[in-house]
Amino acid sequence: MYYRYLVSFSIIAAVFIKDAQGVTSSCSLKFSRKKIGFNQLVTLIQKSLDPDLLKPYWQKKLISHRNFKDIRINLHHYGHCYHATEALFRLMGGKASGLMPHVMRINGQTHWYLKITSEKDKSKFQSDYTFGSYIDITADQFAERPNYDLGKANGMMLSAPSKRSDILISRVTGQM
């Protein structure tokens, strides 16, 4: 089974110490990385998705959709595509992982997912949420699978993790 080092932005804590004479010295503490399988990581991210991560707009839409009883839709993943995709992308190592963020419009809303950039890397990323060259860990919020070929390559919206992605990453790494 393929394992990848889980990378969470090289967590480094800087410690500054002042001695009796007022001289400041510093040291850095680097936390260890933990090995985890791709399927296990996807599952941890999905289990960590809660409505408190949604922006108010998506929270209101979720409440209105709860009255809609389509058993083909998993409302637990509804509205979480950006921060779930960003968390997976960053935890897998960002651009170096061989993944590229993609975005598309579905019913007037944006939807985020990842594309596997190399054919040789496809076997590393196999899961129930891998569709050919695409990984969409919130795909089951849709009654029918989107046509991922219609999306466009795009970097994540911020160079550092977004607030919601950062919270999600903390939840995931706290469960390992």
Long-range contacts (C-beta under 8 A, 24 or more apart in sequence): 1-37, 2-37, 2-38, 2-123, 2-124, 3-35, 3-36, 3-37, 4-35, 4-36, 4-37, 4-38, 4-92, 4-93, 4-97, 4-124, 5-33, 5-34, 5-35, 5-93, 6-33, 6-34, 6-35, 6-36, 6-41, 6-91, 6-173, 6-176, 7-33, 7-90, 7-91, 7-92, 7-93, 7-94, 8-33, 8-90, 8-91, 8-169, 8-173, 9-90, 9-161, 34-176, 36-176, 38-92, 38-124, 38-125, 38-126, 38-127, 39-126, 39-127, 41-88, 41-91, 41-92, 41-172, 42-88, 42-127, 42-129, 42-137, 44-172, 44-175, 44-176, 45-84, 45-87, 45-88, 45-91, 45-137, 45-168, 45-172, 46-76, 46-77, 46-84, 46-137, 47-175, 48-168, 48-171, 48-172, 48-175, 49-76, 49-77, 49-80, 49-84, 49-138, 49-168, 53-80, 53-83, 53-164, 53-167, 53-168, 54-79, 54-80, 55-79, 55-164, 70-143, 72-143, 72-144, 73-140, 73-141, 73-142, 73-143, 74-140, 74-141, 75-141, 77-137, 77-138, 77-139, 77-140, 77-141, 78-138, 78-141, 79-141, 80-138, 80-141, 81-110, 81-111, 81-112, 81-113, 81-136, 81-138, 81-141, 82-110, 82-112, 82-157, 82-162, 82-164, 82-165, 83-162, 83-164, 83-165, 83-168, 84-137, 84-138, 84-168, 85-112, 85-113, 85-114, 85-136, 85-137, 85-138, 86-112, 86-156, 86-161, 86-162, 86-165, 87-161, 87-165, 87-168, 87-169, 87-172, 88-114, 88-135, 88-137, 89-114, 89-156, 90-156, 90-161, 90-165, 90-169, 91-169, 91-172, 98-124, 99-125, 99-135, 100-153, 101-153, 101-154, 101-155, 101-156, 102-134, 102-148, 102-151, 102-152, 102-153, 102-154, 103-151, 103-152, 103-154, 104-146, 104-148, 104-150, 104-151, 104-152, 106-142, 106-146, 111-146, 111-151, 113-137, 113-138, 113-139, 113-148, 113-151, 115-148, 115-151, 115-153
